[in-house]
Amino acid sequence: MRKKRNINIQGKFIICFLFISLVPLAISILVSFNSFFSILEEEAVNRLNVVADSKANQIESYFRNRRLSISQIALMSDITEAVSKYSEVYRTRGINSDQYKALDDSYRPILTYYKKNFDCDNLFLVSKTGEIVFSVNDSDNHQSLYEQAVHGKSELANAFISVMKTHRTEISRFSYDWVSDRAIVYIVAPIINGPEFAGAVIARIDDRVFEPFVKDYRGLGQSGETLLGTLVNNEALYINDFRFPGYNAVKKTVSMGEKDNIDIQNAVQGKEGKGLSVDYRGMKVLTLWRSLPLSGLGMVIKIDTSEVFASGNRLKNVLIAISFVLLVMVVTMAVLISRSISNPIKKLTLTAVRISEGNLNERASVIADDEISTLASSFNQMADRLIEAKNKVEEEREKIKEQKKMLEKVNHELDSFVYTASHDLRAPLRGVSSFASFLIEDSLDKLDDEGKTYLEGIRRGANRMSKLIDDLLTLSRMSRINNPYEQVNMNEIVSSVLERIEFDIKDYNVDIIFERNLPVVNCDKIKISEVFLNLINNAIKFSSKNNPDRPRVEIGYNDMKGYFDFFIKDNGIGIEPKYHKQIFGIFKRLHSEKEYDGTGAGLSIVKRIIEDHGGDIWVDSEYGKGSVFHFSLPKNV
């Protein structure tokens, strides 16, 4: 077992000084430090807000201008004429026909000019039935946009269907083009010929148009950057390259629901907010996210927390250094002050130790006029009174020795008296019983019925008196004799008791229920055997008479907290609740001797034994429903 280490009084003084001086200092430093960090975070968030507003305005303005430009192109007469002619030739002759080539030679220069002036990746025309009838780059899929929409393959097809219905210019959602390895978006403008929808002119724009916006790092320090993303197939897709290019090959998408990169997940879902997060590099960042409704993008502006809180960390290091210097100063002062207080107390303690070792003439020194000197004076007075008390104790001890001798003599005389009284009482009782037996054997026929009854009463009374004397001796012996406690297997005790009363069990045809699962208990083996013998005998006696059912006795226990609860259960006549406490009194009987034999001392003896073991005994019973006698024995005796 590990010994408890006590702190001496000097150590306690030092700890108190440290607590009193350093705890307020630590609290003030912590509050100041947290306030400073909060200010730094607030300033960084404000800076990110300014950058975010600027970037959002630039991107949204770009898309508004491009939407206006493509809408103006769709209104030009040569574009209306071109889509009609391309649609007719495409439908009747096909894209590989001479007529298509001739038409293409005529209009391609114009459309190529528009593409270059519009600064888009590609420009193409779509018929009113959804076929792509012309493409400047000749690289786009000529599958019908209707078919693409039905098969859910194209954001372009969905935008075209919407434009055909509304006759308004639409910007599609961003999608990923695996051929060019770029994120792309389409601006679809309707071509109206008179009152009818004649087709659409479409500009395709890839993510390179955002490079001037996202690569402008003004206001973002050494680690800040702008990220744009869109939601594709339940994944957040980054559509621009990272500031730190080593991560571009593996970190372009984030599955929705991931633990990290919460900012881009929220942004592509149209949410706005700010907070601390972990970015694609695994770095902690202060981030701000918002959505761009016109383009359908999510935007994240972020900066590393190490850069945001750099000045705070420098302040922290300075405060730690100052705190260390203060700690050294406080410990030094605490040692000096504690020694001035603890040394007199140590001397007083040494005096107390010597007095406790028996040197009652030792006295403490009284030097100064302070509280410790007052304590020393009081201690000396206490030592003087201790000597007086010791003398009185010695006198009382002598008196107790004399009283003990007298008590031992009285106990010895009491034992002799009990033995003599019981012997002297037994002798005439045996004579009365014997003479009554002789009269019954030899002269029973000379007596009338009344005389026979009187004679039988004499013999019965003598036998009962003999049993009463035996029970009194047993009760007296149980209270005076204490056998040594030992670890006892209760299964062995009960088995031994059942063997002793085996004849009664068979004679009364008793059904004994005993599972032999009782525990091992530290107790007086002889006395506990008497407890089980008495209780089992009572259970057999009161369940074997006037019982229409076969007598049954159950023996078991309950493992309780701190003690074992043993029980003996029978299916006998039961006991009314008002008698539950009375039955444990000396010679207390609820039935006449003719109904059930015995003197009534058994339960009183059992109660005395159980209480000597620190336990308790009680009964649960109702009249006519059997009885359960419980007794408890502590686990740690």
C-alpha positions in Angstrom: 0.0 0.0 0.0 1.3 3.4 -0.9 2.0 5.7 2.1 0.2 9.0 2.1 2.7 11.8 1.5 2.0 14.9 3.7 3.1 18.4 2.8 5.0 20.1 5.7 3.9 23.5 6.9 6.6 25.4 5.0 5.4 23.8 1.7 1.8 24.7 2.6 2.9 28.3 3.2 4.6 28.4 -0.2 1.6 26.9 -1.9 -0.7 29.5 -0.3 1.6 32.3 -1.4 1.6 31.0 -4.9 -2.1 30.6 -5.0 -2.8 34.0 -3.5 -0.4 35.8 -5.8 -0.4 33.8 -9.0 -4.1 33.0 -9.4 -5.2 36.6 -9.8 -2.2 37.2 -12.1 -3.1 34.1 -14.2 -6.8 35.2 -14.4 -5.9 38.7 -15.5 -3.4 37.4 -18.1 -5.9 34.9 -19.4 -8.6 37.6 -19.6 -6.3 40.0 -21.4 -5.0 37.3 -23.6 -8.5 36.2 -24.7 -9.6 39.8 -25.2 -6.6 40.4 -27.4 -7.2 37.3 -29.5 -10.9 38.2 -29.8 -9.8 41.6 -31.2 -7.4 40.0 -33.6 -10.1 37.6 -34.8 -12.6 40.4 -35.2 -10.2 42.5 -37.2 -9.4 39.5 -39.4 -13.1 38.8 -40.0 -13.7 42.5 -40.9 -10.8 42.3 -43.4 -12.1 39.1 -44.9 -15.6 40.7 -45.2 -14.1 43.6 -47.2 -12.3 41.2 -49.4 -15.3 39.0 -49.8 -17.6 41.9 -50.7 -15.1 43.1 -53.3 -14.6 39.6 -54.9 -18.4 38.9 -54.9 -19.1 42.3 -56.6 -16.4 41.6 -59.2 -17.6 38.1 -60.0 -21.3 39.0 -60.0 -20.6 42.1 -62.2 -18.7 39.9 -64.6 -21.6 37.6 -65.1 -24.1 40.4 -65.4 -22.0 42.0 -68.1 -21.6 38.7 -69.9 -25.3 37.9 -69.7 -26.1 41.4 -71.1 -23.5 40.9 -73.9 -24.8 37.5 -75.0 -28.4 38.8 -74.9 -27.4 41.6 -77.3 -25.7 39.2 -79.7 -28.9 37.1 -79.7 -30.8 40.2 -80.9 -28.6 40.8 -84.0 -30.2 40.1 -87.3 -27.3 38.2 -88.7 -27.5 35.8 -85.7 -31.2 35.3 -86.2 -30.6 34.7 -89.9 -27.7 32.3 -89.2 -29.6 30.1 -86.7 -32.5 29.8 -89.2 -30.3 28.8 -92.1 -28.1 26.5 -90.0 -31.2 24.8 -88.6 -32.7 24.2 -92.0 -29.5 22.8 -93.6 -28.7 20.7 -90.5 -32.2 19.2 -90.6 -32.4 18.6 -94.4 -28.8 18.0 -95.5 -26.7 17.2 -92.5 -23.6 18.6 -91.0 -21.3 17.0 -93.6 -23.2 18.3 -96.7 -21.8 20.8 -99.2 -24.6 23.2 -98.4 -23.6 23.2 -94.7 -19.9 23.8 -95.6 -20.9 26.7 -97.8 -23.1 28.2 -95.1 -20.3 27.7 -92.6 -17.8 29.5 -94.8 -20.2 32.5 -94.8 -21.0 32.8 -91.0 -18.1 31.3 -89.2 -15.9 34.4 -89.4 -18.7 36.5 -87.8 -19.3 34.0 -85.0 -15.6 33.6 -84.4 -15.3 37.3 -84.0 -18.2 37.3 -81.5 -16.5 34.5 -79.5 -13.2 36.4 -79.4 -14.9 39.7 -78.5 -17.0 38.0 -75.9 -13.9 36.3 -74.4 -15.5 32.9 -74.0 -14.3 29.4 -74.4 -16.8 28.5 -77.2 -19.8 30.0 -78.9 -22.5 27.9 -80.6 -26.0 28.0 -82.0 -28.9 25.7 -81.1 -32.0 25.2 -83.1 -35.4 25.6 -81.7 -35.7 21.8 -81.5 -32.6 21.6 -79.4 -29.9 20.5 -81.9 -26.5 22.1 -81.7 -26.3 23.3 -85.3 -23.1 25.3 -85.1 -20.0 25.4 -82.8 -17.0 27.7 -83.3 -14.6 25.0 -81.9 -16.4 22.1 -83.5 -15.7 20.1 -80.3 -19.1 20.0 -78.5 -21.5 17.1 -78.6 -24.1 17.5 -81.3 -26.6 15.3 -79.4 -30.0 16.9 -79.0 -30.2 19.0 -75.9 -33.7 17.5 -75.3 -32.2 14.1 -75.2 -29.5 15.3 -72.9 -32.1 16.8 -70.6 -34.1 13.6 -70.6 -31.1 11.5 -69.6 -30.0 14.1 -67.0 -26.6 14.4 -68.6 -26.2 18.2 -69.1 -26.6 21.4 -67.2 -26.6 23.1 -70.6 -29.7 21.1 -71.7 -31.5 22.1 -68.5 -30.7 25.8 -69.1 -31.8 25.6 -72.7 -35.2 24.1 -71.7 -35.6 26.9 -69.2 -34.8 29.6 -71.8 -37.2 28.0 -74.4 -40.0 28.3 -71.8 -39.3 31.7 -70.4 -37.6 33.5 -73.5 -35.1 35.0 -71.0 -31.3 34.7 -70.9 -30.2 32.1 -68.3 -26.9 31.1 -66.7 -26.5 27.3 -66.2 -25.1 25.7 -63.1 -21.4 24.9 -63.2 -20.4 21.4 -64.3 -17.1 19.6 -64.7 -15.8 18.9 -68.2 -13.6 15.8 -67.9 -12.1 16.4 -71.4 -10.6 19.8 -70.6 -10.3 19.1 -66.9 -12.1 22.4 -66.3 -15.3 23.6 -64.6 -17.6 25.2 -67.1 -20.7 27.3 -67.2 -23.1 28.2 -70.1 -24.9 31.5 -70.8 -27.9 30.8 -72.9 -29.7 33.7 -74.7 -33.0 33.1 -76.7 -33.2 34.0 -80.4 -36.6 35.4 -81.2 -37.7 35.7 -84.9 -40.9 37.7 -84.8 -43.1 36.3 -82.2 -41.6 32.8 -82.3 -38.7 31.2 -80.5 -36.1 30.4 -83.3 -33.3 28.9 -81.2 -30.5 30.1 -78.9 -27.0 31.4 -78.9 -24.8 29.9 -76.2 -21.5 31.0 -74.8 -19.4 28.5 -72.8 -17.1 29.9 -70.2 -14.5 27.9 -68.2 -13.0 28.5 -64.8 -10.0 30.4 -66.2 -12.0 33.6 -66.3 -11.9 33.7 -62.5 -8.1 33.8 -62.3 -7.8 37.6 -62.2 -10.2 37.6 -59.2 -9.0 34.7 -57.1 -5.3 35.4 -57.7 -5.6 38.9 -56.3 -4.3 38.3 -52.7 -4.5 41.9 -51.5 -5.7 42.0 -47.9 -5.1 38.2 -47.5 -1.6 38.3 -46.2 0.8 35.4 -46.9 -1.7 32.5 -46.4 -5.1 33.9 -47.3 -6.9 32.9 -50.5 -10.2 32.9 -52.3 -11.8 29.7 -53.3 -14.8 29.2 -55.6 -16.9 26.0 -55.7 -20.0 24.4 -57.0 -22.1 21.4 -56.0 -21.7 18.5 -58.4 -23.1 15.0 -57.7 -23.3 15.6 -53.9 -19.7 16.8 -53.9 -18.3 20.3 -53.5 -16.1 21.0 -56.5 -13.4 23.6 -56.3 -13.4 25.4 -59.7 -10.2 27.4 -59.3 -6.6 26.4 -58.5 -5.3 26.7 -55.0 -2.8 29.3 -53.9 -0.6 26.4 -52.7 -0.4 24.3 -56.0 0.9 21.1 -54.5 -2.6 20.2 -53.5 -4.4 20.7 -56.8 -4.1 17.1 -58.0 -5.8 15.5 -55.0 -8.0 18.1 -53.2 -10.4 19.3 -55.9 -13.5 17.8 -54.5 -15.0 17.4 -51.0 -17.7 14.9 -50.2 -20.7 16.5 -48.5 -20.8 15.6 -44.8 -17.0 15.4 -44.4 -15.6 16.5 -41.1 -13.2 19.0 -42.6 -13.7 21.7 -45.2 -17.0 22.7 -43.7 -16.8 26.2 -45.2 -16.9 25.1 -48.9 -19.7 22.6 -48.1 -21.8 25.4 -46.6 -21.0 27.8 -49.4 -22.1 25.6 -52.3 -25.4 25.0 -50.4 -26.2 28.7 -50.4 -25.3 29.3 -46.8 -23.4 32.3 -45.3 -21.3 32.4 -42.2 -17.9 32.5 -40.6 -15.8 30.5 -38.2 -12.7 28.3 -37.6 -12.2 25.4 -39.9 -9.6 23.0 -41.3 -8.8 23.5 -45.0 -7.6 21.2 -47.8 -4.0 21.3 -46.4 -5.2 20.2 -42.9 -4.4 23.7 -41.6 -6.5 25.5 -39.1 -8.0 28.6 -40.8 -10.3 31.5 -40.0 -12.8 31.4 -42.8 -15.8 33.3 -44.2 -18.2 31.7 -46.7 -21.1 33.0 -48.8 -23.0 32.2 -51.9 -23.0 34.0 -55.3 -26.7 33.8 -56.5 -26.2 34.9 -60.1 -23.5 32.4 -60.9 -24.7 29.7 -58.6 -21.2 29.5 -57.0 -20.1 29.3 -53.4 -17.2 31.5 -52.3 -14.8 30.9 -49.4 -12.3 33.6 -48.1 -9.8 32.2 -45.6 -6.6 32.9 -43.9 -4.4 30.7 -41.6 -5.0 31.2 -37.9 -1.3 31.1 -37.3 -1.0 34.3 -39.3 -4.1 35.9 -37.8 -2.9 35.3 -34.2 0.8 35.7 -34.9 1.0 38.9 -32.8 -1.1 37.3 -30.1 1.3 34.3 -29.9 4.2 36.7 -29.6 2.4 38.4 -26.7 1.8 35.1 -25.1 5.5 34.3 -25.1 6.3 37.6 -23.5 3.6 37.0 -20.8 5.0 33.5 -20.1 8.4 35.0 -19.6 7.1 37.7 -17.2 5.1 35.1 -15.4 8.2 32.9 -14.9 10.1 35.8 -13.4 7.2 36.6 -11.1 7.0 33.0 -10.1 10.6 32.9 -9.0 10.2 36.1 -7.0 7.0 34.9 -5.3 8.6 31.5 -4.4 11.7 33.3 -2.9 9.5 35.6 -0.8 7.3 32.6 0.2 10.3 30.6 1.4 11.7 33.5 3.5 8.3 34.3 5.1 7.4 30.7 5.6 10.6 29.9 7.4 10.0 32.7 9.9 6.7 31.1 10.7 7.4 27.4 10.4 10.7 27.2 12.4 9.0 28.1 15.8 6.2 25.7 14.9 8.7 22.9 14.1 10.4 23.4 17.5 6.9 23.3 19.2 6.2 20.1 17.2 9.5 18.5 18.4 8.5 19.3 22.0 5.1 17.7 21.4 6.8 14.5 20.0 9.0 14.2 23.1 6.1 14.6 25.4 4.1 12.0 23.4 7.1 9.6 23.9 6.7 9.9 27.6 8.9 12.8 28.6 6.3 14.9 30.3 8.8 17.3 31.8 9.7 18.7 28.3 8.6 22.3 27.8 8.4 24.6 24.8 10.5 27.8 24.5 8.7 31.2 24.8 10.8 33.8 23.1 8.8 36.5 21.3 5.5 38.1 22.1 3.4 36.8 19.3 0.7 34.2 18.5 3.2 31.3 18.3 4.6 32.3 21.7 1.1 32.3 23.1 0.6 28.9 21.6 3.8 27.7 23.3 2.6 29.0 26.7 -0.7 27.3 26.2 1.1 24.1 25.2 3.2 24.2 28.4 0.1 24.6 30.5 -1.5 21.7 28.7 1.6 19.6 29.6 1.2 20.5 33.3 -2.4 19.5 33.2 -1.4 16.3 31.3 0.8 15.3 34.2 -2.1 15.9 36.6 -4.4 13.9 34.4 -1.9 11.1 34.2 -1.7 10.8 37.9 -5.5 10.7 38.1 -5.6 8.0 35.4 -3.2 5.9 37.4 -5.4 6.2 40.4 -8.5 5.2 38.4 -6.6 2.3 36.8 -5.9 0.8 40.2 -9.5 1.2 41.1 -10.5 -0.5 37.8 -8.1 -3.4 38.5 -9.8 -4.0 41.9 -13.3 -3.8 40.3 -12.2 -6.3 37.6 -11.0 -8.7 40.2 -14.3 -8.4 42.1 -16.3 -8.8 38.8 -14.3 -12.0 37.9 -15.0 -13.3 41.4 -18.7 -12.6 41.0 -18.9 -14.2 37.6 -17.1 -17.3 39.0 -19.6 -17.4 41.8 -22.5 -16.9 39.4 -21.3 -19.8 37.2 -21.0 -22.0 40.3 -24.5 -20.9 41.4 -26.0 -21.6 38.1 -24.4 -25.1 37.9 -25.3 -25.9 41.5 -28.9 -24.5 41.1 -29.5 -26.4 37.9 -28.0 -29.6 39.5 -30.0 -29.2 42.6 -33.2 -28.5 40.6 -32.7 -31.3 38.3 -32.3 -33.9 41.1 -35.8 -33.5 42.6 -37.3 -33.1 39.1 -35.8 -36.4 38.1 -37.2 -37.9 41.3 -40.7 -36.5 40.6 -40.6 -37.7 37.0 -39.3 -41.1 38.0 -41.9 -41.6 40.7 -44.6 -40.5 38.3 -43.4 -43.0 35.8 -43.4 -45.8 38.5 -46.9 -45.0 39.5 -48.0 -45.1 35.8 -46.3 -48.4 35.3 -47.3 -50.1 38.6 -50.4 -48.6 39.9 -52.1 -47.0 36.9 -55.0 -49.6 37.1 -55.7 -48.6 40.7 -56.4 -44.9 39.8 -59.6 -43.5 38.3 -59.5 -41.3 35.2 -59.1 -38.1 37.2 -56.1 -39.5 39.1 -54.5 -40.7 35.8 -54.9 -37.2 34.4 -53.2 -35.7 37.4 -50.4 -38.2 37.4 -49.7 -37.6 33.7 -49.7 -33.8 34.3 -47.1 -34.2 37.1 -44.8 -36.1 34.8 -45.4 -33.6 31.9 -44.7 -30.6 34.2 -41.5 -32.2 35.6 -40.2 -32.8 32.0 -41.1 -29.3 31.0 -39.3 -27.8 34.0 -36.2 -29.9 33.1 -36.3 -28.5 29.5 -36.7 -24.9 30.9 -33.6 -25.4 33.0 -31.7 -26.8 30.0 -32.7 -23.8 27.9 -31.7 -21.3 30.7 -28.3 -22.9 30.9 -27.9 -22.8 27.1 -28.9 -19.1 27.1 -26.5 -18.3 29.9 -23.7 -20.3 28.2 -24.3 -18.6 24.8 -23.9 -15.1 26.4 -20.7 -16.0 28.3 -18.8 -18.3 26.0 -17.2 -16.9 22.8 -15.6 -19.3 20.4 -12.9 -18.1 18.0 -14.2 -16.8 14.7 -13.1 -18.7 11.5 -13.9 -18.9 7.8 -16.9 -21.2 7.7 -18.5 -22.7 4.6 -22.2 -22.3 5.3 -23.0 -25.3 3.0 -21.1 -27.6 5.4 -23.0 -26.2 8.4 -26.4 -26.7 6.9 -25.5 -30.2 5.6 -24.3 -31.2 9.1 -27.5 -29.9 10.6 -29.7 -31.8 8.1 -27.8 -35.0 8.9 -28.5 -34.5 12.7 -32.3 -34.2 12.1 -32.4 -36.7 9.2 -34.9 -38.9 11.3 -37.4 -36.0 11.7 -37.1 -35.1 8.0 -38.0 -38.7 7.0 -40.6 -39.1 9.8 -42.5 -36.0 8.8 -41.9 -36.6 5.0 -40.4 -33.1 4.7 -39.3 -31.7 1.3 -36.0 -29.9 1.8 -34.9 -27.4 -0.8 -31.2 -26.6 -0.4 -29.1 -25.7 -3.5 -25.8 -25.7 -1.6 -24.8 -22.3 -3.0 -24.3 -20.6 0.4 -21.2 -18.4 0.9 -18.2 -18.6 3.2 -18.6 -16.4 6.3 -16.2 -15.4 9.1 -18.2 -16.4 12.3 -18.5 -18.7 15.4 -19.1 -22.0 13.7 -20.7 -23.7 16.8 -23.2 -20.9 17.5 -24.2 -20.4 13.9 -24.8 -24.2 13.7 -27.2 -23.8 16.6 -29.0 -21.0 14.7 -29.6 -23.1 11.6 -30.6 -26.2 13.8 -33.1 -24.2 15.8 -34.7 -22.4 12.7 -34.8 -25.6 10.6 -36.4 -27.5 13.5 -39.0 -24.8 14.0 -39.8 -24.8 10.2 -40.3 -28.6 10.2 -42.3 -28.5 13.4 -44.7 -25.8 12.3 -45.2 -27.0 8.7 -45.7 -30.8 9.5 -48.8 -30.5 11.6 -52.3 -29.5 10.4 -51.0 -29.0 6.9 -52.9 -30.5 4.0 -49.8 -30.0 1.8 -46.5 -31.9 2.0 -44.2 -30.0 4.4 -41.6 -28.0 2.6 -38.5 -26.1 3.9 -36.3 -23.9 1.7 -32.8 -22.8 2.8 -31.0 -20.0 0.9 -29.5 -16.6 1.0 -29.3 -13.2 -0.7 -26.0 -11.4 -1.4 -26.6 -7.8 -0.1 -24.3 -4.8 0.1 -22.2 -5.3 3.2 -23.9 -8.4 4.5 -25.4 -11.8 3.7 -29.1 -12.3 4.2 -29.8 -16.0 5.0 -33.4 -17.3 5.1 -35.4 -20.4 6.1 -38.8 -20.6 4.5 -41.6 -23.0 5.3 -45.2 -23.6 4.2 -46.5 -23.9 7.8 -49.2 -22.2 9.8 -47.6 -18.7 9.6 -47.5 -16.0 12.2 -49.8 -12.9 12.5 -47.8 -9.6 12.0 -48.6 -8.4 15.6 -46.5 -11.3 17.0 -43.5 -10.8 14.7 -41.4 -9.1 17.4 -42.8 -10.9 20.4 -41.7 -14.4 19.3 -38.1 -13.5 19.9 -38.7 -12.9 23.7 -37.5 -15.4 26.3 -40.0 -18.3 26.7 -42.5 -16.5 24.5 -45.0 -19.1 23.0 -48.0 -18.6 20.6 -49.3 -22.1 21.0 -49.9 -24.5 23.9 -47.5 -27.3 24.7 -50.2 -29.8 23.6 -50.2 -28.2 20.1 -46.5 -27.8 19.6 -43.8 -29.0 22.1 -40.9 -26.7 23.2 -40.2 -24.1 25.9 -40.1 -21.0 23.7 -36.5 -20.2 24.4 -35.1 -21.2 21.0 -35.7 -18.0 19.1 -34.4 -15.9 22.0 -31.1 -17.9 21.9 -31.0 -17.5 18.1 -31.5 -13.7 18.5 -28.7 -13.4 21.1 -26.3 -15.3 18.8 -27.1 -13.2 15.7 -26.8 -9.9 17.6 -23.4 -11.0 19.1 -22.3 -11.4 15.4 -23.4 -7.8 14.6 -26.4 -9.0 12.6 -30.2 -8.9 12.8 -33.0 -11.4 12.7 -36.6 -10.9 11.6 -39.6 -12.8 10.2 -41.9 -12.2 7.1 -45.2 -14.1 7.6 -48.9 -14.0 7.5 -51.2 -16.3 9.3 -52.0 -19.4 7.2 -49.3 -18.5 4.5 -46.1 -19.9 5.9 -43.1 -18.1 7.4 -39.7 -16.9 6.2 -37.1 -16.3 9.0 -34.2 -14.0 7.9 -31.0 -13.4 9.7 -28.1 -11.3 8.5 -24.3 -11.7 9.0 -21.9 -8.9 8.1 -19.3 -9.7 5.3 -16.4 -8.0 7.0 -16.4 -9.1 10.7 
